[in-house]
Amino acid sequence: MKRYLLAITALAASVAAAGAAWAQSVDEILSRVDANMSFQSIRYAGRMEITVGGETRSKTMVAAAQGSSKAFAEFTNPEDKGVRYLKLEKNLWIYFPKEQDTVKISGHLLKEGMMGSDVSYEDALESSDFRTRYSATLRGEEPVGERRCYVLELKAKVPTAAYDRWVLWIDAERYVTLKEEMYARSGRMLKSSAAQEVTQISGRWFPVRTEYVSKLRSNTSTVFTMSGVELDPKLDPQQFTMAALTK
């Protein structure tokens, strides 16, 4: 009996140790994802290919961001030329040059698609630091294409998180997210995304082409492509001001 009890105790200790190592691995995975995707500043040219009901529209822009708190974008395609976006912390403004009007986006409007795309204003405001806003569990491994991936399930722990639950497929070698599913508190899937192209920039793997699909609309998708990406460039602080927005 004593030998049996010792065996049970050893097994319990082994399970507990494995659980601790499993928890540490989750934190390590998210730490490496955050380190891979975080930046002091970024500058790039962007293109949105928005497909609705079989018809595709293109939107182009130049954009820059300072950390996760400041961002500025100006659209350059003929239809929207001069329309500008300014994000400061959790505030977002849009300037329309034809009307010379500035609109602040807040409340339920944050869930609307930017320029009619599948990328919401709320997505644009969402910080990339998962660990501060979500608790995570490792569901296992599952390939995405030919890439081995960790599958992490994130549960919101702050009321300001954009989604109640978030499932990530993270490349086990490059620590970049290749696939995402976002869910509401009701359990309904709101949106999914899939990285179509990943490239190495300044020693880090970075998704430069991603497809977003809203589950709240039918026959719609948005492919967002980034080119000329500069990580950690020196940016003019005046770029992130209301004066720059309305110039």
Protein Blocks (a to p, Z undefined) as FASTA:
>chain_A
ZZmmmmmmmmmmmmmmmmmmmmmmmmmmmmmmmmmmgcfbdcddddddddeehiacdddd
ddddehjlbccdddfbfklgoiacddehjaccdddfklopacddehjllmpcehhiabdf
klmmpcfblklmpccddfbdcdehjbccdddddddfbfkbfbfbdcddddfklopafbdc
dddfkopafbdcddfbdcdeehiacdfbdcdddfkbghiacddddehiaehiacdfklmc
fklmmZZ
